[in-house]
Amino acid sequence: MSKLLQAALGDLDHEMAGTRTMLARLPEAHLDFTPHEKSWPLYKLAAHLTDMPMWGAVTLNTTELDFASAPPIPPVGRTAAAMVQQFDERLVDFRKAIASTTDEALMETWTLRIGDHVILSMPRIAVLRSMVMNHMVHHRAQLTIYYRLVGVAVPGHYGPSADET
């Protein structure tokens, strides 16, 4: 296993566990809730979180992703159990990719594009940190606001939440 990823594995495990806990509390009665007209519905935001381990595996297993020719992402079920199951399945694939990568591969450039338009091009390790991990934490934080607004107890992650004290 890559020494770089081995060092980061504790963070990865902690963040993935926190996301899994959030998905397990999915309020199925509020899937269409949106706090603002420019915000995604709760279902779409939660479903996007199930994608994060998949993006990690894609980053480690390819040199680029072109949204112009990529197959569509399979939809996720509209239940907490379905979200958790898909998240867990994708996490297995991500962890397999982590186990087989090297430090040299992490320093290779990975590119995200739409046809000829390059969205980003940076070392894989930077993509994993920013576009997978930080991206996941960002959307998980948004989901805590949705949960608070619809009355779902927000789980603690970096310590107890106000609902757990």
N, CA, C and O of each residue as an XYZ file, in Angstrom:
660
protein
N       0.846     -1.184      0.000
C       0.000      0.000      0.000
C       0.890      1.247      0.000
O       1.955      1.271      0.618
N       0.435      2.257     -0.694
C       1.154      3.523     -0.748
C       1.392      4.078      0.652
O       0.487      4.086      1.486
N       2.613      4.541      0.906
C       2.918      5.140      2.207
C       2.113      6.417      2.419
O       1.692      6.712      3.537
N       1.899      7.175      1.343
C       1.100      8.401      1.461
C      -0.332      8.087      1.855
O      -0.892      8.733      2.741
N      -0.925      7.103      1.204
C      -2.305      6.751      1.530
C      -2.405      6.029      2.863
O      -3.393      6.181      3.581
N      -1.401      5.252      3.193
C      -1.406      4.587      4.490
C      -1.441      5.617      5.614
O      -2.127      5.426      6.618
N      -0.704      6.705      5.441
C      -0.689      7.770      6.443
C      -2.038      8.469      6.520
O      -2.442      8.928      7.588
N      -2.727      8.551      5.404
C      -4.016      9.255      5.352
C      -5.205      8.350      5.641
O      -6.335      8.828      5.739
N      -4.970      7.062      5.777
C      -6.070      6.102      5.913
C      -6.925      6.343      7.148
O      -8.136      6.125      7.102
N      -6.335      6.784      8.244
C      -7.126      7.093      9.436
C      -8.122      8.201      9.171
O      -9.282      8.108      9.571
N      -7.671      9.261      8.490
C      -8.578     10.351      8.110
C      -9.669      9.838      7.193
O     -10.846     10.148      7.377
N      -9.277      9.059      6.215
C     -10.239      8.512      5.265
C     -11.299      7.689      5.988
O     -12.495      7.874      5.762
N     -10.866      6.796      6.842
C     -11.810      5.944      7.568
C     -12.754      6.774      8.434
O     -13.954      6.505      8.482
N     -12.214      7.780      9.115
C     -13.024      8.636      9.982
C     -14.067      9.406      9.166
O     -15.238      9.457      9.545
N     -13.653      9.993      8.070
C     -14.576     10.791      7.252
C     -15.623      9.914      6.568
O     -16.791     10.293      6.481
N     -15.216      8.768      6.094
C     -16.176      7.870      5.450
C     -17.199      7.359      6.466
O     -18.384      7.253      6.150
N     -16.749      7.044      7.677
C     -17.676      6.583      8.718
C     -18.691      7.667      9.055
O     -19.870      7.374      9.252
N     -18.238      8.917      9.124
C     -19.154     10.020      9.409
C     -20.190     10.205      8.313
O     -21.356     10.486      8.589
N     -19.760     10.045      7.076
C     -20.698     10.164      5.951
C     -21.700      9.014      5.979
O     -22.887      9.218      5.728
N     -21.237      7.834      6.278
C     -22.131      6.677      6.370
C     -23.204      6.913      7.438
O     -24.376      6.604      7.222
N     -22.802      7.459      8.587
C     -23.747      7.753      9.664
C     -24.799      8.754      9.209
O     -25.980      8.605      9.520
N     -24.370      9.775      8.471
C     -25.327     10.760      7.948
C     -26.319     10.106      6.988
O     -27.518     10.377      7.051
N     -25.826      9.260      6.115
C     -26.713      8.597      5.149
C     -27.695      7.657      5.850
O     -28.837      7.508      5.414
N     -27.249      7.027      6.931
C     -28.124      6.104      7.663
C     -29.313      6.831      8.297
O     -30.335      6.210      8.589
N     -29.185      8.128      8.508
C     -30.279      8.914      9.108
C     -31.149      9.601      8.060
O     -31.953     10.469      8.399
N     -31.003      9.233      6.828
C     -31.756      9.870      5.744
C     -33.243      9.932      6.081
O     -33.867      8.892      6.292
N     -33.819     11.126      6.134
C     -35.247     11.252      6.440
C     -36.088     11.037      5.177
O     -36.328     11.968      4.409
N     -36.519      9.819      4.983
C     -37.190      9.438      3.742
C     -38.460     10.243      3.475
O     -38.885     10.348      2.324
N     -39.069     10.807      4.501
C     -40.271     11.621      4.317
C     -39.950     13.013      3.776
O     -40.859     13.763      3.421
N     -38.665     13.361      3.711
C     -38.277     14.720      3.305
C     -37.320     14.730      2.110
O     -36.541     15.672      1.965
N     -37.358     13.731      1.271
C     -36.385     13.619      0.182
C     -36.467     14.767     -0.813
O     -35.473     15.087     -1.465
N     -37.620     15.385     -0.939
C     -37.772     16.494     -1.887
C     -37.512     17.854     -1.249
O     -37.600     18.880     -1.923
N     -37.193     17.872      0.041
C     -36.958     19.137      0.748
C     -35.747     19.856      0.175
O     -34.719     19.243     -0.113
N     -35.887     21.158      0.017
C     -34.774     22.013     -0.357
C     -34.866     23.297      0.462
O     -35.940     23.893      0.548
N     -33.753     23.735      1.068
C     -33.808     24.930      1.913
C     -33.858     26.238      1.122
O     -34.143     27.296      1.684
N     -33.583     26.166     -0.169
C     -33.531     27.373     -0.997
C     -33.749     26.956     -2.443
O     -33.440     25.825     -2.820
N     -34.270     27.849     -3.240
C     -34.559     27.516     -4.639
C     -33.302     27.142     -5.437
O     -33.404     26.441     -6.443
N     -32.141     27.591     -5.010
C     -30.899     27.256     -5.708
C     -30.230     26.002     -5.133
O     -29.212     25.548     -5.655
N     -30.790     25.455     -4.080
C     -30.215     24.270     -3.433
C     -30.758     23.000     -4.067
O     -31.863     22.976     -4.609
N     -29.958     21.949     -3.989
C     -30.423     20.644     -4.435
C     -31.456     20.104     -3.460
O     -31.431     20.447     -2.278
N     -32.360     19.267     -3.941
C     -33.239     18.550     -3.009
C     -32.400     17.617     -2.120
O     -31.321     17.174     -2.513
N     -32.900     17.338     -0.952
C     -32.193     16.500      0.013
C     -31.760     15.171     -0.613
O     -30.630     14.731     -0.400
N     -32.639     14.531     -1.376
C     -32.297     13.250     -2.004
C     -31.071     13.383     -2.897
O     -30.157     12.562     -2.816
N     -31.038     14.405     -3.747
C     -29.927     14.560     -4.687
C     -28.620     14.802     -3.937
O     -27.578     14.274     -4.328
N     -28.661     15.586     -2.873
C     -27.465     15.845     -2.075
C     -26.958     14.559     -1.417
O     -25.763     14.265     -1.453
N     -27.864     13.805     -0.824
C     -27.474     12.547     -0.182
C     -26.950     11.548     -1.218
O     -25.952     10.868     -0.978
N     -27.615     11.462     -2.357
C     -27.169     10.547     -3.407
C     -25.769     10.932     -3.892
O     -24.951     10.061     -4.188
N     -25.499     12.217     -3.973
C     -24.169     12.683     -4.385
C     -23.107     12.219     -3.385
O     -21.988     11.892     -3.781
N     -23.445     12.187     -2.110
C     -22.505     11.693     -1.108
C     -22.183     10.215     -1.312
O     -21.071      9.779     -1.013
N     -23.135      9.448     -1.814
C     -22.839      8.033     -2.074
C     -21.832      7.879     -3.206
O     -21.213      6.825     -3.348
N     -21.664      8.931     -4.018
C     -20.733      8.885     -5.145
C     -19.276      9.072     -4.728
O     -18.376      8.669     -5.466
N     -19.025      9.661     -3.589
C     -17.656     10.053     -3.240
C     -16.661      8.890     -3.250
O     -15.577      9.049     -3.811
N     -16.968      7.733     -2.662
C     -15.989      6.641     -2.767
C     -15.769      6.199     -4.218
O     -14.668      5.787     -4.582
N     -16.816      6.285     -5.043
C     -16.675      5.931     -6.452
C     -15.689      6.883     -7.135
O     -14.855      6.450     -7.930
N     -15.788      8.178     -6.824
C     -14.861      9.142     -7.426
C     -13.431      8.857     -6.974
O     -12.486      9.042     -7.741
N     -13.273      8.409     -5.735
C     -11.934      8.039     -5.276
C     -11.366      6.894     -6.082
O     -10.206      6.934     -6.493
N     -12.179      5.865     -6.314
C     -11.724      4.715     -7.106
C     -11.434      5.119     -8.546
O     -10.437      4.685     -9.124
N     -12.289      5.940     -9.123
C     -12.071      6.411    -10.497
C     -10.750      7.177    -10.580
O      -9.985      6.994    -11.528
N     -10.486      8.015     -9.612
C      -9.248      8.799     -9.594
C      -8.022      7.884     -9.544
O      -7.028      8.134    -10.226
N      -8.095      6.837     -8.743
C      -6.950      5.945     -8.602
C      -6.806      4.963     -9.762
O      -5.701      4.499    -10.045
N      -7.904      4.644    -10.433
C      -7.865      3.611    -11.470
C      -7.759      4.141    -12.892
O      -7.622      3.353    -13.828
N      -7.819      5.450    -13.078
C      -7.759      6.032    -14.422
C      -6.794      7.212    -14.424
O      -6.322      7.645    -13.373
N      -6.508      7.725    -15.614
C      -5.687      8.927    -15.719
C      -6.542     10.160    -15.950
O      -6.073     11.285    -15.777
N      -7.805      9.953    -16.342
C      -8.704     11.077    -16.550
C     -10.142     10.603    -16.592
O     -10.433      9.418    -16.758
N     -11.026     11.565    -16.436
C     -12.458     11.322    -16.600
C     -12.984     12.413    -17.507
O     -12.790     13.601    -17.250
N     -13.652     12.000    -18.572
C     -14.264     12.926    -19.509
C     -15.767     12.791    -19.386
O     -16.351     11.793    -19.808
N     -16.396     13.818    -18.795
C     -17.842     13.770    -18.606
C     -18.592     13.685    -19.940
O     -19.738     13.237    -19.969
N     -17.965     14.106    -21.037
C     -18.626     14.061    -22.345
C     -18.842     12.626    -22.822
O     -19.766     12.358    -23.590
N     -17.994     11.706    -22.369
C     -18.117     10.320    -22.833
C     -18.308      9.317    -21.696
O     -18.376      8.113    -21.941
N     -18.396      9.798    -20.466
C     -18.557      8.898    -19.319
C     -19.974      8.333    -19.290
O     -20.930      9.033    -19.626
N     -20.109      7.081    -18.895
C     -21.459      6.529    -18.751
C     -22.181      7.210    -17.600
O     -21.542      7.709    -16.674
N     -23.504      7.236    -17.649
C     -24.242      7.867    -16.541
C     -24.029      7.103    -15.238
O     -23.814      5.891    -15.233
N     -24.094      7.837    -14.150
C     -23.963      7.226    -12.825
C     -25.280      6.528    -12.505
O     -26.343      7.134    -12.632
N     -25.226      5.263    -12.092
C     -26.478      4.567    -11.765
C     -27.208      5.261    -10.618
O     -26.574      5.701     -9.659
N     -28.510      5.360    -10.705
C     -29.258      6.003     -9.619
C     -29.203      5.159     -8.347
O     -29.016      3.943     -8.393
N     -29.369      5.821     -7.236
C     -29.394      5.147     -5.943
C     -30.838      5.115     -5.465
O     -31.625      6.007     -5.783
N     -31.177      4.098     -4.711
C     -32.534      3.979     -4.182
C     -32.892      5.140     -3.280
O     -32.017      5.888     -2.844
N     -34.155      5.290     -3.003
C     -34.637      6.435     -2.235
C     -34.905      6.082     -0.772
O     -35.840      6.597     -0.160
N     -34.072      5.196     -0.221
C     -34.182      4.847      1.197
C     -32.810      4.978      1.846
O     -31.780      4.951      1.173
N     -32.820      5.119      3.157
C     -31.557      5.171      3.893
C     -30.769      3.879      3.673
O     -29.555      3.917      3.472
N     -31.448      2.758      3.711
C     -30.764      1.472      3.532
C     -30.103      1.380      2.161
O     -28.982      0.884      2.048
N     -30.779      1.849      1.128
C     -30.214      1.811     -0.225
C     -29.008      2.734     -0.339
O     -28.013      2.391     -0.978
N     -29.099      3.902      0.282
C     -27.972      4.851      0.250
C     -26.750      4.246      0.941
O     -25.643      4.285      0.404
N     -26.956      3.694      2.120
C     -25.850      3.103      2.870
C     -25.261      1.924      2.104
O     -24.041      1.778      2.037
N     -26.105      1.091      1.531
C     -25.621     -0.068      0.776
C     -24.756      0.376     -0.406
O     -23.673     -0.169     -0.615
N     -25.217      1.347     -1.168
C     -24.440      1.799     -2.325
C     -23.137      2.463     -1.871
O     -22.087      2.255     -2.479
N     -23.207      3.247     -0.821
C     -22.004      3.870     -0.267
C     -20.997      2.794      0.139
O     -19.820      2.874     -0.213
N     -21.464      1.785      0.882
C     -20.582      0.706      1.339
C     -19.956     -0.051      0.171
O     -18.766     -0.363      0.199
N     -20.754     -0.347     -0.855
C     -20.231     -1.067     -2.024
C     -19.156     -0.252     -2.724
O     -18.130     -0.790     -3.139
N     -19.391      1.027     -2.852
C     -18.411      1.886     -3.511
C     -17.167      2.062     -2.649
O     -16.065      2.214     -3.176
N     -17.330      2.043     -1.351
C     -16.183      2.161     -0.450
C     -15.285      0.929     -0.558
O     -14.064      1.053     -0.462
N     -15.859     -0.248     -0.754
C     -15.064     -1.467     -0.956
C     -14.166     -1.290     -2.177
O     -12.977     -1.605     -2.125
N     -14.732     -0.785     -3.278
C     -13.944     -0.576     -4.498
C     -12.854      0.479     -4.296
O     -11.740      0.334     -4.799
N     -13.182      1.534     -3.562
C     -12.203      2.581     -3.283
C     -11.046      2.017     -2.464
O      -9.881      2.294     -2.750
N     -11.370      1.233     -1.453
C     -10.306      0.667     -0.608
C      -9.438     -0.316     -1.400
O      -8.232     -0.396     -1.164
N     -10.028     -1.060     -2.331
C      -9.236     -1.947     -3.204
C      -8.277     -1.117     -4.050
O      -7.116     -1.487     -4.223
N      -8.758     -0.004     -4.572
C      -7.906      0.862     -5.385
C      -6.780      1.444     -4.540
O      -5.642      1.540     -4.999
N      -7.095      1.831     -3.311
C      -6.068      2.355     -2.400
C      -5.000      1.296     -2.152
O      -3.807      1.597     -2.182
N      -5.418      0.071     -1.909
C      -4.478     -1.005     -1.593
C      -3.519     -1.300     -2.741
O      -2.413     -1.788     -2.510
N      -3.922     -1.012     -3.964
C      -3.082     -1.365     -5.108
C      -2.336     -0.185     -5.727
O      -1.660     -0.356     -6.741
N      -2.443      0.991     -5.147
C      -1.753      2.145     -5.743
C      -0.366      2.323     -5.143
O      -0.033      1.729     -4.117
N       0.419      3.137     -5.789
C       1.784      3.426     -5.324
C       1.933      4.925     -5.091
O       1.124      5.723     -5.562
N       2.968      5.288     -4.365
C       3.247      6.706     -4.161
C       3.518      7.399     -5.499
O       3.115      8.543     -5.710
N       4.196      6.702     -6.385
C       4.482      7.281     -7.710
C       3.185      7.552     -8.467
O       3.042      8.598     -9.102
N       2.252      6.625     -8.403
C       0.970      6.813     -9.093
C       0.198      7.981     -8.502
O      -0.504      8.686     -9.226
N       0.319      8.195     -7.191
C      -0.377      9.313     -6.552
C       0.149     10.664     -7.016
O      -0.574     11.660     -6.974
N       1.391     10.704     -7.455
C       1.980     11.962     -7.905
C       1.746     12.211     -9.400
O       2.065     13.288     -9.903
N       1.188     11.219    -10.113
C       0.881     11.409    -11.539
C      -0.310     12.339    -11.694
O      -1.180     12.410    -10.826
N      -0.334     13.043    -12.803
C      -1.416     13.979    -13.089
C      -2.689     13.243    -13.462
O      -2.673     12.289    -14.240
N      -3.777     13.700    -12.899
C      -5.121     13.183    -13.212
C      -5.932     14.359    -13.725
O      -5.822     15.467    -13.201
N      -6.747     14.127    -14.746
C      -7.479     15.208    -15.400
C      -8.970     14.935    -15.415
O      -9.413     13.815    -15.670
N      -9.733     15.975    -15.139
C     -11.194     15.954    -15.269
C     -11.543     16.929    -16.379
O     -11.093     18.075    -16.379
N     -12.351     16.462    -17.327
C     -12.673     17.289    -18.477
C     -14.101     17.062    -18.944
O     -14.762     16.096    -18.565
N     -14.544     17.972    -19.768
C     -15.764     17.800    -20.558
C     -15.325     18.033    -21.994
O     -15.217     19.175    -22.441
N     -15.075     16.956    -22.707
C     -14.537     17.084    -24.065
C     -13.186     17.771    -24.027
O     -12.284     17.334    -23.312
N     -13.039     18.845    -24.794
C     -11.771     19.582    -24.851
C     -11.575     20.540    -23.681
O     -10.469     21.036    -23.465
N     -12.634     20.801    -22.928
C     -12.552     21.738    -21.804
C     -12.031     21.014    -20.557
O     -12.698     20.131    -20.017
N     -10.841     21.397    -20.113
C     -10.243     20.804    -18.916
C     -10.761     21.555    -17.692
O     -10.583     22.766    -17.564
N     -11.405     20.810    -16.797
C     -11.918     21.388    -15.554
C     -10.797     21.479    -14.529
O     -10.634     22.499    -13.860
N     -10.029     20.406    -14.414
C      -8.879     20.414    -13.521
C      -7.890     19.360    -13.968
O      -8.249     18.364    -14.596
N      -6.650     19.603    -13.631
C      -5.576     18.673    -13.928
C      -4.539     18.853    -12.830
O      -3.897     19.898    -12.736
N      -4.379     17.824    -12.001
C      -3.470     17.928    -10.847
C      -3.050     16.529    -10.411
O      -3.615     15.540    -10.879
N      -2.067     16.437     -9.521
C      -1.666     15.108     -9.044
C      -2.842     14.377     -8.385
O      -3.677     14.990     -7.721
N      -2.886     13.072     -8.581
C      -3.973     12.264     -8.000
C      -4.159     12.525     -6.507
O      -5.288     12.616     -6.025
N      -3.050     12.645     -5.776
C      -3.152     12.849     -4.331
C      -3.914     14.135     -4.032
O      -4.677     14.184     -3.066
N      -3.726     15.169     -4.834
C      -4.441     16.433     -4.648
C      -5.917     16.268     -5.018
O      -6.786     16.848     -4.368
N      -6.198     15.492     -6.042
C      -7.593     15.231     -6.429
C      -8.300     14.490     -5.298
O      -9.429     14.827     -4.943
N      -7.642     13.487     -4.735
C      -8.246     12.725     -3.641
C      -8.537     13.620     -2.439
O      -9.590     13.509     -1.812
N      -7.609     14.493     -2.130
C      -7.773     15.361     -0.963
C      -8.856     16.413     -1.205
O      -9.712     16.633     -0.348
N      -8.817     17.054     -2.361
C      -9.753     18.162     -2.595
C     -11.079     17.713     -3.175
O     -12.131     18.041     -2.627
N     -11.055     16.982     -4.256
C     -12.283     16.667     -4.983
C     -13.015     15.443     -4.449
O     -14.175     15.219     -4.795
N     -12.361     14.660     -3.622
C     -13.037     13.512     -3.012
C     -13.285     13.808     -1.527
O     -14.436     13.947     -1.110
N     -12.228     13.903     -0.735
C     -12.408     14.052      0.720
C     -13.028     15.390      1.108
O     -14.064     15.419      1.772
N     -12.410     16.496      0.704
C     -12.944     17.800      1.095
C     -14.323     18.050      0.489
O     -15.187     18.659      1.120
N     -14.515     17.584     -0.712
C     -15.803     17.699     -1.394
C     -16.880     16.951     -0.601
O     -17.993     17.447     -0.424
N     -16.532     15.758     -0.131
C     -17.466     14.970      0.662
C     -17.802     15.677      1.978
O     -18.967     15.749      2.369
N     -16.786     16.193      2.650
C     -17.014     16.886      3.918
C     -17.905     18.110      3.691
O     -18.797     18.384      4.493
N     -17.670     18.833      2.618
C     -18.475     20.003      2.275
C     -19.955     19.629      2.130
O     -20.824     20.262      2.731
N     -20.230     18.606      1.334
C     -21.630     18.218      1.113
C     -22.249     17.567      2.353
O     -23.450     17.700      2.588
N     -21.449     16.878      3.129
C     -21.966     16.312      4.382
C     -22.373     17.435      5.334
O     -23.384     17.326      6.028
N     -21.600     18.495      5.367
C     -21.949     19.647      6.201
C     -23.253     20.281      5.721
O     -24.092     20.671      6.533
N     -23.420     20.381      4.419
C     -24.690     20.894      3.894
C     -25.844     20.005      4.356
O     -26.908     20.499      4.728
N     -25.625     18.707      4.328
C     -26.681     17.778      4.722
C     -27.062     17.957      6.192
O     -28.221     17.756      6.553
N     -26.107     18.332      7.043
C     -26.454     18.560      8.452
C     -27.436     19.719      8.577
O     -28.315     19.695      9.439
N     -27.298     20.719      7.738
C     -28.236     21.844      7.770
C     -29.622     21.381      7.329
O     -30.621     21.737      7.952
N     -29.686     20.602      6.275
C     -30.969     20.062      5.824
C     -31.623     19.276      6.967
O     -32.808     19.445      7.253
N     -30.827     18.416      7.612
C     -31.362     17.595      8.704
C     -31.893     18.475      9.827
O     -32.975     18.230     10.361
N     -31.133     19.487     10.178
C     -31.564     20.383     11.250
C     -32.898     21.041     10.868
O     -33.794     21.150     11.705
N     -33.031     21.473      9.627
C     -34.238     22.174      9.190
C     -35.477     21.274      9.120
O     -36.599     21.759      9.262
N     -35.283     19.970      8.903
C     -36.446     19.063      8.859
C     -36.625     18.302     10.169
O     -37.510     17.452     10.271
N     -35.796     18.596     11.172
C     -35.988     18.003     12.492
C     -35.332     16.659     12.723
O     -35.743     15.917     13.615
N     -34.312     16.329     11.930
C     -33.579     15.077     12.132
C     -32.402     15.352     13.057
O     -31.678     16.329     12.863
N     -32.206     14.508     14.052
C     -31.069     14.657     14.958
C     -29.770     14.551     14.165
O     -29.558     13.597     13.416
N     -28.915     15.539     14.342
C     -27.646     15.582     13.616
C     -26.607     14.794     14.407
O     -26.360     15.089     15.576
N     -25.999     13.791     13.771
C     -24.976     13.024     14.488
C     -23.699     13.842     14.661
O     -23.349     14.650     13.801
N     -23.021     13.631     15.760
C     -21.721     14.260     15.965
C     -20.688     13.579     15.091
O     -20.839     12.422     14.699
N     -19.659     14.308     14.802
C     -18.592     13.705     13.993
C     -17.222     14.056     14.558
O     -16.365     13.185     14.704
N     -17.021     15.300     14.868
C     -15.749     15.719     15.454
C     -15.920     15.957     16.946
O     -15.187     16.732     17.561
N     -16.879     15.290     17.496
C     -17.301     15.439     18.877
C     -18.821     15.394     18.861
O     -19.422     15.316     17.790
N     -19.449     15.443     20.021
C     -20.913     15.350     20.048
C     -21.570     16.566     19.394
O     -21.053     17.681     19.459
N     -22.709     16.326     18.768
C     -23.492     17.420     18.213
C     -24.390     17.981     19.306
O     -24.469     17.422     20.400
N     -25.061     19.077     19.010
C     -26.006     19.648     19.967
C     -27.129     18.675     20.280
O     -27.759     18.775     21.333
N     -27.387     17.736     19.382
C     -28.437     16.726     19.608
C     -27.953     15.576     20.484
O     -28.759     14.752     20.917
N     -26.682     15.510     20.744
C     -26.137     14.384     21.508
C     -25.592     14.788     22.874
O     -25.088     13.935     23.604
N     -25.679     16.047     23.231
C     -25.126     16.472     24.522
C     -26.171     16.346     25.613
O     -25.895     16.657     26.771
